[in-house]
Structures are given as C-alpha cells and as structure tokens.
Amino acid sequence: MERLKDVGDRIGALDDRVAAIEHELHPNSGSSLRDTVDRVDARTAHLDKGP
C-alpha cells in the first residue's frame, strides 16, 4: 500500500511540473516564455526582409 502512495505522490509531482511547463507556453501579460519568444520574434522580423 505504501508503494501505491509513493507512485501517487510521484505522479502528483510530475503533474505539477507539467502544469508549470504548460503555463510557460501560453501568453500571460508578458512574463511567460511564450511572451518572450513573441517579443524576440517581433524585434527580429525585419531581419528576414533583407535590404
């Protein structure tokens, strides 16, 4: 029974980690990784257009 509790605890911890990662993949007013990538993309878009 203790082993099942340990597995449940580990799954819960993994679920928390996945939720934190997923949170970074969506825009959220500027502080997510997604927001940062979007800002960098916007700032470098002119580099693709050439001279």
C-alpha positions in Angstrom: 0.0 0.0 0.0 2.9 2.4 0.8 4.2 1.7 -2.7 1.0 2.9 -4.3 1.1 6.1 -2.2 4.7 6.7 -3.4 3.6 6.2 -7.0 0.7 8.6 -6.5 3.0 11.2 -4.9 5.4 11.0 -7.8 2.6 11.3 -10.4 1.3 14.3 -8.5 4.7 15.9 -8.6 5.1 15.2 -12.3 1.6 16.7 -12.9 2.7 19.9 -11.1 5.8 20.1 -13.2 3.9 19.6 -16.5 1.4 22.3 -15.4 4.3 24.7 -14.8 5.8 24.0 -18.2 2.4 24.3 -19.9 1.9 27.6 -18.2 5.0 29.0 -19.9 3.7 28.0 -23.3 0.8 30.5 -23.3 0.9 34.3 -23.3 0.2 35.8 -19.9 0.8 39.5 -20.0 4.5 39.4 -20.6 6.1 37.1 -18.1 5.9 33.7 -19.9 8.4 32.1 -22.1 5.9 32.4 -24.9 5.7 36.2 -24.4 9.4 36.4 -24.5 9.7 34.4 -27.8 6.9 36.6 -29.3 8.8 39.8 -28.4 12.1 38.5 -29.8 10.3 37.4 -33.0 8.7 40.8 -33.4 12.0 42.6 -32.8 13.9 40.5 -35.4 11.1 40.2 -38.1 12.8 42.9 -40.1 15.9 40.8 -40.5 14.1 38.4 -42.7 13.0 41.0 -45.2 16.5 41.8 -46.3 17.8 45.1 -47.6 
